[in-house]
Amino acid sequence: MTEKVLPRLSIAISSCLLGHAVRYDGGHRHNAYITETLGQYFEFIPFCPEVAIGLGVPRPMIQLVRRGEAMRVLGVHDQTQDVTDALQQYAHEVVGQLQSVSGYIFKKGSPSCGMEGVTVYTDVGLPLQLASGRYAGTIMARLPDLPVEEEGRLMDPDLRENFLERVLFYAQWQQLNRDGLTVPALFDFHARHKFIALAHDEPGYRDLGRLVAGVCKSDLVETAAQYLRVFMHTLCKPASRDRHANVLMHLMGFFKEQLSKNEKVKLLESIEDYQHGVIPLSAPVLLIKQCAQHFSVEYIRQQFYLSLHAQGLMSGNIPGMYDVDSH
């Protein structure tokens, strides 16, 4: 079995996070982790909706304002400046450019690009509620399965790991569609990826199994779209040590009868140590990979779960991009 080299993945991003001086005050919000660490693995595609719709640099500040049932993006000092429709129209245009990207990193707190938690004001400037920025909200509504995150949340290790996992899985799905979506291809995809769903949510894992089991050629496109929606929703649920341990025990079950007593004890101890927080997930995962290789268990060797966690997303490495076994 040979290793499959995947192309460098693309992620859309708010331009200011790359150091582009496009902010309303003529500055930027360069994020060194994004450019120096994630930038080693991803190609960033920058977007700045304010500049794209013709607002200058520098420019008057804008904010979200609730007017009746509508939410508008208005000038802070001049509420006759309304860029709501322009931002929405630009978002619809950008959607067509995002078919090849595997994720989007938005700028926190921006009335255009904020993923969530952006303050919405009343007409008289009082804080009213929190919402998504108008541009980001439109992108997310049009592409609900696209992995999205904002730079502030990426500084949280668990949220960062979850985002990267969703990006790498989504890239696998994109590759499936590029190769050609067929019923056998969907069966094979599920067989190689289902264990990452199990690590996040068992009911979601079972729903995915039922979808695949009932798919036929006549409803393939519809079922595949539903499959992706359920999978991405499942991955948004936090994984846990107990659920990861459950996955590891499942994988061990494929070759446990071939293990010697000492090998079995060593592997079980490694899983238990991970479950109790003594060692990282990569430790038992590597043992599982070694056993699958030694005993030539092809089904296990092909598991995306193992490629994803062999080195650990928390380490700053991005496994799973260049070391996925071909099939």
C-alpha positions as CSV (number, residue, x, y, z in Angstrom):
1,M,0.0,0.0,0.0
2,T,1.4,3.4,-0.9
3,E,0.9,6.7,0.7
4,K,-1.4,9.2,-1.0
5,V,-0.1,12.7,-1.3
6,L,-2.9,15.2,-1.1
7,P,-2.7,18.7,-2.6
8,R,-2.1,21.6,-0.2
9,L,-5.4,22.5,1.2
10,S,-7.0,26.0,0.8
11,I,-8.7,27.9,3.6
12,A,-10.5,31.2,3.1
13,I,-9.6,33.9,5.7
14,S,-10.3,37.5,6.6
15,S,-7.5,39.5,5.0
16,C,-6.6,41.4,8.1
17,L,-5.5,38.2,9.9
18,L,-2.8,37.7,7.4
19,G,-1.4,41.2,8.1
20,H,-3.1,43.0,5.2
21,A,-3.7,46.7,6.2
22,V,-7.4,46.7,5.3
23,R,-9.0,47.6,8.7
24,Y,-11.2,50.7,9.1
25,D,-8.3,52.4,10.8
26,G,-5.8,51.5,8.2
27,G,-4.3,48.7,10.4
28,H,-4.4,44.9,10.5
29,R,-4.9,42.1,13.0
30,H,-2.1,39.8,12.0
31,N,-2.3,36.5,13.8
32,A,1.2,34.9,14.0
33,Y,-0.2,31.4,14.8
34,I,-2.3,31.4,11.7
35,T,0.5,32.6,9.4
36,E,3.5,30.9,10.9
37,T,2.0,27.5,12.1
38,L,-1.1,26.8,10.1
39,G,0.5,28.6,7.1
40,Q,2.9,25.7,6.8
41,Y,0.1,23.4,5.8
42,F,-2.6,25.5,4.3
43,E,-2.9,28.0,1.5
44,F,-4.9,31.0,2.6
45,I,-7.3,32.7,0.3
46,P,-7.9,36.3,1.7
47,F,-11.2,38.2,1.5
48,C,-12.1,41.6,2.8
49,P,-15.8,42.4,2.1
50,E,-15.6,46.0,3.2
51,V,-12.8,46.8,0.7
52,A,-14.5,44.6,-2.0
53,I,-17.7,46.6,-1.9
54,G,-15.8,49.9,-2.3
55,L,-15.3,51.2,1.3
56,G,-11.9,52.9,1.6
57,V,-8.9,52.4,3.9
58,P,-9.2,54.0,6.3
59,R,-13.0,54.4,6.4
60,P,-15.8,55.3,8.7
61,M,-16.8,52.6,11.3
62,I,-19.8,50.4,10.7
63,Q,-22.0,48.4,13.1
64,L,-25.0,46.1,13.2
65,V,-28.2,47.9,14.0
66,R,-31.6,46.3,14.6
67,R,-34.5,48.1,12.9
68,G,-37.8,46.5,13.5
69,E,-37.5,42.9,12.3
70,A,-34.4,43.7,10.1
71,M,-30.8,43.9,11.0
72,R,-28.8,46.4,9.0
73,V,-25.1,47.3,8.7
74,L,-24.9,51.1,9.2
75,G,-22.3,53.7,9.7
76,V,-21.6,54.4,13.4
77,H,-21.6,58.1,13.0
78,D,-23.8,58.3,9.9
79,Q,-26.7,55.9,9.9
80,T,-27.7,56.9,6.4
81,Q,-24.7,54.9,5.3
82,D,-26.2,51.4,4.8
83,V,-23.9,48.7,3.3
84,T,-26.2,45.7,4.2
85,D,-27.2,44.8,0.7
86,A,-23.8,45.3,-0.7
87,L,-22.2,43.0,1.9
88,Q,-24.9,40.4,1.2
89,Q,-24.5,40.6,-2.5
90,Y,-20.7,40.3,-2.2
91,A,-21.1,37.2,0.0
92,H,-23.3,35.6,-2.6
93,E,-20.6,36.2,-5.2
94,V,-17.9,34.8,-3.0
95,V,-19.8,31.6,-2.4
96,G,-19.0,30.6,-6.0
97,Q,-15.3,31.1,-5.2
98,L,-15.4,28.8,-2.1
99,Q,-16.1,25.5,-3.7
100,S,-12.5,24.4,-3.5
101,V,-11.7,25.7,-0.1
102,S,-11.9,23.4,2.9
103,G,-12.6,26.0,5.6
104,Y,-13.0,29.6,6.5
105,I,-11.4,31.6,9.3
106,F,-13.3,34.8,10.1
107,K,-12.3,38.0,12.1
108,K,-13.8,38.0,15.6
109,G,-16.2,40.8,16.4
110,S,-16.5,42.3,12.9
111,P,-20.0,43.5,11.9
112,S,-19.2,42.0,8.5
113,C,-17.0,39.0,9.2
114,G,-17.7,38.0,12.8
115,M,-18.8,34.3,13.0
116,E,-20.8,34.9,16.2
117,G,-21.0,37.2,19.2
118,V,-21.1,40.5,17.3
119,T,-22.9,43.2,19.1
120,V,-26.2,44.4,17.6
121,Y,-27.2,48.0,18.6
122,T,-30.5,49.9,18.8
123,D,-31.0,53.0,16.7
124,V,-29.8,55.1,19.7
125,G,-26.6,53.1,20.2
126,L,-27.6,50.7,23.0
127,P,-26.4,47.1,22.9
128,L,-29.3,44.8,22.1
129,Q,-28.2,41.3,21.2
130,L,-25.4,39.3,19.7
131,A,-25.4,37.9,16.1
132,S,-23.1,37.0,13.2
133,G,-21.6,39.6,11.0
134,R,-23.7,40.2,7.9
135,Y,-21.2,38.9,5.3
136,A,-20.1,35.9,7.5
137,G,-23.7,35.0,8.3
138,T,-24.6,34.9,4.6
139,I,-21.6,32.7,3.8
140,M,-22.5,30.3,6.6
141,A,-26.2,30.2,5.5
142,R,-25.2,29.4,1.9
143,L,-22.5,26.9,2.8
144,P,-23.7,25.3,6.0
145,D,-21.4,22.4,5.8
146,L,-18.2,24.4,5.3
147,P,-16.0,24.3,8.5
148,V,-15.8,27.8,9.9
149,E,-14.0,29.3,12.9
150,E,-12.8,32.7,14.1
151,E,-9.3,33.6,15.1
152,G,-10.0,34.2,18.7
153,R,-11.5,30.8,19.2
154,L,-8.5,29.2,17.4
155,M,-6.4,30.1,20.5
156,D,-8.4,27.5,22.5
157,P,-6.6,24.1,21.9
158,D,-9.8,22.1,21.9
159,L,-11.7,24.4,19.5
160,R,-8.6,24.6,17.3
161,E,-8.3,20.8,17.2
162,N,-12.0,20.4,16.4
163,F,-11.8,23.0,13.5
164,L,-8.7,21.3,12.0
165,E,-10.4,17.9,12.2
166,R,-13.5,19.2,10.4
167,V,-11.3,20.9,7.8
168,L,-9.4,17.7,7.1
169,F,-12.5,15.6,7.0
170,Y,-14.2,18.1,4.7
171,A,-11.2,18.0,2.4
172,Q,-11.6,14.2,2.2
173,W,-15.2,14.7,1.2
174,Q,-14.2,17.1,-1.5
175,Q,-11.7,14.6,-2.9
176,L,-14.4,11.9,-3.0
177,N,-16.6,14.2,-5.1
178,R,-13.6,15.1,-7.4
179,D,-12.9,11.4,-7.9
180,G,-16.5,10.7,-8.7
181,L,-19.4,10.1,-6.3
182,T,-20.9,6.6,-6.7
183,V,-22.7,4.2,-4.3
184,P,-19.6,2.0,-3.9
185,A,-17.4,5.0,-3.4
186,L,-19.8,6.3,-0.6
187,F,-19.7,2.9,1.1
188,D,-15.9,2.9,1.0
189,F,-15.7,6.4,2.2
190,H,-17.9,5.6,5.2
191,A,-16.0,2.5,6.0
192,R,-12.7,4.5,6.2
193,H,-14.1,7.6,8.1
194,K,-16.9,6.3,10.4
195,F,-14.7,6.0,13.5
196,I,-14.0,9.7,13.7
197,A,-17.8,10.1,14.0
198,L,-18.0,7.5,16.7
199,A,-15.4,9.5,18.7
200,H,-17.8,12.5,18.7
201,D,-21.3,11.1,19.0
202,E,-22.6,7.5,18.9
203,P,-26.1,8.4,17.8
204,G,-24.7,10.4,14.9
205,Y,-22.4,7.5,14.1
206,R,-25.5,5.2,13.9
207,D,-27.5,7.7,11.8
208,L,-24.6,7.8,9.3
209,G,-24.6,4.0,9.1
210,R,-28.3,3.9,8.4
211,L,-28.0,6.5,5.7
212,V,-25.3,4.6,3.9
213,A,-27.1,1.3,4.3
214,G,-30.2,2.6,2.6
215,V,-28.6,4.5,-0.2
216,C,-29.3,3.6,-3.9
217,K,-28.2,5.1,-7.2
218,S,-31.5,6.9,-7.7
219,D,-31.2,9.0,-4.5
220,L,-27.4,9.1,-4.3
221,V,-27.0,12.9,-4.5
222,E,-29.7,13.6,-2.0
223,T,-28.5,11.0,0.4
224,A,-24.9,12.1,0.1
225,A,-25.9,15.7,0.9
226,Q,-27.7,14.5,4.0
227,Y,-24.8,12.3,4.9
228,L,-22.4,15.2,4.8
229,R,-24.8,17.4,6.8
230,V,-25.1,14.7,9.6
231,F,-21.4,14.0,9.6
232,M,-20.4,17.7,10.0
233,H,-23.1,18.2,12.7
234,T,-21.6,15.1,14.5
235,L,-18.1,16.5,14.3
236,C,-19.2,19.7,15.9
237,K,-20.0,17.8,19.1
238,P,-16.9,17.6,21.3
239,A,-15.0,14.4,21.4
240,S,-14.1,13.0,24.8
241,R,-11.5,10.7,26.2
242,D,-14.1,8.0,26.9
243,R,-15.4,8.1,23.4
244,H,-11.9,8.0,21.9
245,A,-11.1,5.0,24.2
246,N,-14.2,3.3,22.9
247,V,-13.0,3.8,19.3
248,L,-9.6,2.4,20.2
249,M,-11.1,-0.7,21.7
250,H,-13.2,-1.2,18.6
251,L,-10.1,-1.0,16.4
252,M,-8.2,-3.3,18.7
253,G,-11.0,-5.8,18.3
254,F,-10.0,-6.4,14.7
255,F,-6.7,-8.1,15.7
256,K,-6.9,-8.8,19.4
257,E,-6.9,-12.5,18.9
258,Q,-3.5,-12.2,17.2
259,L,-1.9,-10.4,20.0
260,S,0.3,-12.1,22.6
261,K,-0.7,-11.7,26.2
262,N,2.0,-9.1,26.8
263,E,1.1,-7.2,23.6
264,K,-2.6,-7.1,24.7
265,V,-1.7,-5.9,28.1
266,K,0.6,-3.2,26.7
267,L,-2.1,-1.9,24.3
268,L,-4.9,-2.0,27.0
269,E,-2.6,-0.1,29.4
270,S,-1.9,2.5,26.8
271,I,-5.6,3.1,26.1
272,E,-6.3,3.3,29.8
273,D,-3.5,5.7,30.4
274,Y,-4.8,8.0,27.6
275,Q,-8.3,7.7,29.1
276,H,-7.0,8.9,32.4
277,G,-5.1,11.8,30.9
278,V,-1.6,10.3,31.5
279,I,-0.5,10.2,27.8
280,P,-1.7,11.8,24.6
281,L,-4.1,10.2,22.2
282,S,-1.3,9.7,19.7
283,A,0.4,7.1,21.9
284,P,-2.3,4.4,21.7
285,V,-3.1,5.4,18.1
286,L,0.5,4.7,17.1
287,L,0.3,1.3,18.8
288,I,-2.9,0.5,16.9
289,K,-1.2,1.5,13.6
290,Q,1.8,-0.6,14.3
291,C,-0.4,-3.6,15.1
292,A,-2.5,-3.1,12.0
293,Q,0.7,-2.9,9.9
294,H,2.3,-6.0,11.6
295,F,-0.8,-8.2,11.2
296,S,-1.7,-6.7,7.7
297,V,-5.2,-5.7,8.8
298,E,-6.0,-3.6,5.7
299,Y,-9.3,-2.3,7.0
300,I,-7.6,-0.7,10.0
301,R,-4.6,0.6,8.1
302,Q,-7.0,2.5,5.9
303,Q,-8.8,4.3,8.8
304,F,-8.7,8.1,8.5
305,Y,-9.1,8.2,12.3
306,L,-5.6,6.8,12.7
307,S,-4.0,9.1,10.2
308,L,-5.7,12.0,11.8
309,H,-4.5,11.3,15.3
310,A,-1.2,9.6,14.8
311,Q,0.9,12.7,15.7
312,G,-1.7,14.8,17.5
313,L,-3.4,17.9,16.3
314,M,-2.4,19.6,19.6
315,S,1.3,19.3,18.7
316,G,1.1,22.0,16.0
317,N,1.5,19.3,13.4
318,I,-1.4,18.7,11.0
319,P,-1.4,14.9,10.4
320,G,-3.9,13.4,8.0
321,M,-3.1,15.7,5.1
322,Y,-0.1,13.9,3.6
323,D,-0.1,10.5,5.2
324,V,-3.5,9.0,4.3
325,D,-3.2,5.5,3.0
326,S,-4.5,5.0,-0.5
327,H,-7.1,2.3,-1.1
